[in-house]
Amino acid sequence: MDEERTAEDARKYLCFLIGSEKYGIDIVNVMEIIEYGQVTRVPLAPQAVRGVLNLRGSVIPIVDLSSRFYGYGSGITRLSCIVVVEIERQEERITMGLLIDALHEVVDIRPENTEQTPGFGAKIRSEFIQGIGKTHGRFVILLNLDRVLDIEELKAGGAASARTQGRASSGSTAPR
């Protein structure tokens, strides 16, 4: 009986890679995953907004997570794809796309296998992190989509932490 309850308590997370880092988002927010293509650039869009995509008649903004986290855009490869997510903002459902480097897997993570956000050592801003999940002996950075996709901050051009912005301006790239 305890085993059944524990399995029911587990949450499913879609795991993906940005560079060599593994991130996860709650599967509840994921609408679909599509191949990268036909993204239209928008003049004067914030750095982290790669452009927009027409998805069955709806125009959705595409946020480049590499740009958002590290201050420079993802290189597009055959593994690049867009995760279409839906978040609630002020009682309104908002659909956005996340450009990621590669899909990894869907995992179950029980609450007891989730740790609080560390105050140091993360390569991205701590407010973007919901927690650290442990699965199969490895860690997954669980993202807080409400903060990552904060529309007002995106409009203002908010990107990576000051530490990585300096690295981006010097022309170096994040670890892959």
N, C-alpha and C positions, 0 to 999 in steps of 0.2 A: 504494500500500500504506500509506504514512504517513497519507494522508487517511482511509482506513478505520479505522486504529487510533485516530486522533484522534477520529473520530465515535463510536467505541465507548467512549472514555474520558469523553465528555461525560455529565453527569448531567442528568436532567430535574427541573425545579423548577416547581411550581405558583405563579404570581405573583398577588398580590392587593393591594388597596389598603386601608389604614387611614388615613382622612383623605386627604391628598394623597401620603402616603408609600407606596412600592412595596416589598413584602416577598415573599420566596419561601421555600417549604419543599420539601424533597426529596419527589418524587412517590411514593417508596417507602412513605412513611408515610401517604399519602392513601388512604382506603378509598372515600369517596364525597363528593359535594357535594349538599346539599339546600337547598331553599327555606326561608327562615326562617319559623317558625310553630310553634304549640303548645308553646312553651317554658314550663314550669311553674316559677315562682319558688319558692325554698326559703327558709323563714325562717332568719335568722341565718347565711346563707351568706356567705362572703367576698365583698367588693366585686367582684372580677373574675369571680366565678361568676354568670353571668346566670340560671341555673336548670338544670333537667334536661329531657331530651327522651326520649320513648319511641320507640325506633327498632327496629321489628319485635320488640317484646317485651323489648328491652334498655334499661335506663335509663342514659343517658349524660349526664355533666355538660357544660354549655356554658360555655366560657371566653370572655368578651368581651375581645378583644385590645386594643381601645381603652382599656378600663379597666385592663387589665394593664400596658400600656405608658405611658399618659398620665395615669391616675388618674381618668378619667371615662368613662362608658358611651357606646357608639355609639348614634346615633339610627338607628332602623330605617327603611329606605327600600325601594323595590321592588328595588333591587340588592343589598340585604343578603342574605347566605346563610351557611350553616353548612358548614364543611369538617370532615368526620368523619375523624379521624386515629387511628392506632394507634401507641403507643410501647411500648418494653419497659422495665420498671422491676423490678429485682431478679428477673429471670427470669420475669416475669409480663407478659402483654400487656394493656395498658390502652387502652380506647377512650374518646376525648373529642371534643367538638365545639368548633370555633373559630368564633366569630362574627366575620365580616369585613364591611367596607363594600361591597366589590365584587370580583368576579373580574376578572383581567386577561388572563392567557395562561399557556400552558405553554411553557417555554423550555429549550433545551439550553445548559448552561454547562460549558465545558471547564475542567479544573483550572488551566490556565495563565491563565484569565480570572477567577480568584478571588483576591482579596487578603485579607490578614489583617484582623481587626477593628481599626479605628482606635481609638486611645486617647482620642480627643476628638471632639467634633462630632456624635455620634450623639444622637438625641432619645430613645432608649431605653437601658436599662442595657446596658453592653457585654457582660455575660455572656449576654444573650439573643441575641447576634449570633454566628453561626458564621463569617461572612465577608461580603465585599462582592463580588457577581458583576457582571461586565460583559457586557452583551448588547445588540446593536443600538445601540451607542453610548450606552447608558444604564446606570445602576447599579441593582442590586437588593440590598436588605439580606436576606441569607440567615439564616434563624432557626435557633437551636439549640433544637429542640423539647423536649429533655430539661430544659433550664433554664427555658424559658418555661412548661412544664407541670409544674414541680416541685411535686408534691402537698403536701409538707410546708410549703413556702412559701405555696402557695395557701391552705391551711388556716389559716396564721398571718395571712393577710390581706395578704401582700406584694403591692405594686402598683408603681407607677411610681417613677422616680428622685426623689430629694429635690427636684431642680430643678423637675420638672413637678408634683410634689405641691403645692408652694406655689402654682403657677399654678392648679391645679384647685380649691384651697380658696378662691381669690379669685373664683371664678366664671367665669374666662375659659376659652376652649376652644382646642384645638390647631388648627394650621393645616389648612385643608381645601382 
